[in-house]
Amino acid sequence: MPSERRQPPGAGRPDGDAGYTTAEAAVALPALVLVSAMLLWAVLVGSAQVRCVDAAREAARAAARGDPAAAALGQAAAPQGASVSVSAAGDRVRAEVSALSGGPGGLLSFRVSATAVAEREPGEPGARP
């Protein structure tokens, strides 16, 4: 009895699925790149928001201590190109930070902002006795 070699399943038949993997990859790859870019954009916007919150908190705390450079301290902690304003009303100070979080190529720019309020430290002008 001659020995017969077993062939893998599907061997000897024409492959009807040839090229489908390449076509599926060609369709899926741009979608994956787009999703990755959008996720990166979301992380950058979130990072800018956190930096605005930190900058507003820093400026409000400095103003509550009576530091005349409170806005400059907030500007140093804020994202590039952010606007920082510090105002006082009675025994409270308020710091507002606003910045434009640019997207890839300047597209999808998103404005982020944060506000922090602090009570003046005892002994500072305007503080409650």
Secondary structure by P-SEA (a helix, b strand, c coil): ccbbbbccccccccccccaaaaaaaaaaaaaaaaaaaaaaaaaaaaaaaaaaaaaaaaaaaaaaacccaaaaaaaaacccbbbbbbbbcccbbbbbbbbbbccccccbbbbbbbbbbbccccccccccc
